[in-house]
Amino acid sequence: MSGSRWLPLAAFALALWATPGRPQDAAPACGDFLAKAAWRPATLQFVDCEKLEIYGAPALRAHYRTSGADAAAVEALLSARTHMPPLRFNCCGWETAPASPKSPPAGRLALDGAIYEVSMTSGETPVNARAQWPTIEEFQVYVTRFLE
């Protein structure tokens, strides 16, 4: 068969591929990523989601919060499901810290063919012992999808 016979089929396929509005061309939506993954615990409240730049790269970041009383259970769930390193007290608050200098300071969640970073923090607090977490008003959880 000659190559000219396949040219119309190739042109049609290219036109179909370049058609705007295809579902795979749609920009990712901001939202409750953990609910979309079907495992957000009831003790973890979705706050909001925003589009922002992190280190100059566009990203979507979902924000959650939980009480200090529930923080250990949320941390355990995130560690088990995303391999998020345990929180460490650093200066003025609890934060996700790398387990080693070569590991990332966040967990990873694969969803819809993308990788999301998962981190947790207490914000500023004088509480530096895990046993006292219930005295901390709230902890924040962030699930970030980089768009590039």
C-alpha positions in Angstrom: 0.0 0.0 0.0 1.2 3.4 -0.8 1.9 6.1 1.9 -0.6 8.5 0.2 -3.5 6.2 1.1 -2.7 6.6 4.8 -2.3 10.4 4.7 -6.0 11.2 5.1 -6.3 8.8 8.0 -3.2 10.3 9.7 -4.6 13.8 9.1 -7.9 12.8 10.6 -6.2 11.3 13.6 -4.1 14.4 14.1 -7.2 16.7 13.8 -9.0 14.5 16.4 -6.0 14.7 18.7 -5.8 18.5 18.4 -9.5 19.0 18.9 -10.0 21.4 21.9 -12.2 20.3 24.7 -11.0 16.7 24.9 -11.2 15.5 28.6 -7.4 14.9 28.8 -6.8 18.5 27.7 -8.8 19.9 30.6 -6.8 21.6 33.3 -6.7 19.6 36.6 -9.3 20.9 39.0 -8.6 22.0 42.5 -10.6 20.3 45.2 -10.7 17.8 48.0 -7.9 15.4 46.7 -8.1 13.0 49.7 -11.9 12.6 49.3 -11.2 11.9 45.6 -8.8 9.2 46.7 -11.6 7.9 48.9 -9.7 7.9 52.1 -10.1 11.2 53.9 -10.8 10.4 57.5 -13.8 12.2 59.1 -11.4 13.8 61.6 -9.6 15.6 58.8 -11.6 18.6 57.6 -11.2 20.0 54.1 -10.7 23.8 54.3 -10.0 24.9 50.7 -8.0 24.5 47.6 -6.0 27.1 45.8 -3.9 27.5 42.7 -0.6 29.1 43.5 3.1 29.1 42.6 5.6 27.1 44.7 9.3 27.7 43.9 8.1 29.3 40.7 6.1 26.3 39.6 2.3 26.4 39.2 0.5 24.1 41.7 -2.8 23.2 43.2 -2.8 22.9 47.0 -5.7 21.4 49.1 -5.7 22.5 52.7 -7.1 20.4 55.6 -7.1 20.7 59.3 -7.5 18.4 62.3 -7.5 18.8 66.1 -4.4 18.1 68.1 -6.3 15.3 69.8 -6.7 13.6 66.3 -3.3 14.6 64.9 -1.5 11.3 65.8 -4.2 9.2 64.0 -4.1 11.4 60.9 -0.3 11.4 60.9 -0.4 7.5 61.1 -2.8 7.3 58.3 -0.9 9.6 56.0 2.4 7.9 56.9 0.9 4.5 56.1 -0.8 5.5 52.8 1.7 8.1 51.4 5.0 7.2 53.3 5.0 10.7 54.7 7.8 10.9 57.2 6.9 11.4 60.9 6.5 14.9 62.2 9.4 16.4 64.1 9.5 19.4 66.4 11.7 22.1 64.8 12.3 25.3 66.6 8.7 26.6 67.0 6.4 23.9 65.7 5.8 20.4 64.4 6.4 19.7 60.7 7.0 16.9 58.2 10.7 16.5 57.9 12.8 14.2 55.7 13.6 10.8 57.3 17.1 11.3 55.9 18.9 14.0 53.9 18.2 12.0 50.7 14.4 11.6 51.2 11.8 14.2 50.4 10.0 16.0 53.3 6.6 14.9 52.2 4.6 11.8 51.4 3.5 10.9 47.9 -0.1 10.2 46.7 -0.7 8.8 43.2 -4.1 9.9 41.9 -5.4 10.3 38.3 -1.9 9.7 36.8 -0.3 12.5 38.9 1.8 12.5 42.0 0.7 14.7 44.9 2.9 15.7 47.8 1.5 15.3 51.3 2.7 17.2 54.3 1.6 18.1 57.8 2.4 20.9 60.3 1.2 22.2 63.6 2.1 25.9 63.1 3.8 27.7 65.8 3.6 26.1 69.3 5.7 25.7 72.4 4.5 22.1 72.7 7.5 20.0 71.9 6.4 16.5 73.2 4.1 14.2 71.2 2.3 13.3 74.3 1.1 16.9 74.5 -0.4 17.1 71.0 -4.0 17.1 72.3 -3.2 20.5 73.8 -2.4 21.9 70.3 -5.6 23.5 68.9 -5.1 22.3 65.3 -2.7 20.8 62.8 -2.7 21.6 59.1 -2.4 19.0 56.2 -1.5 20.1 52.7 -1.9 18.0 49.5 -0.1 19.6 46.6 -0.1 18.8 42.9 2.5 20.5 40.8 1.2 21.3 37.3 4.6 21.2 35.5 
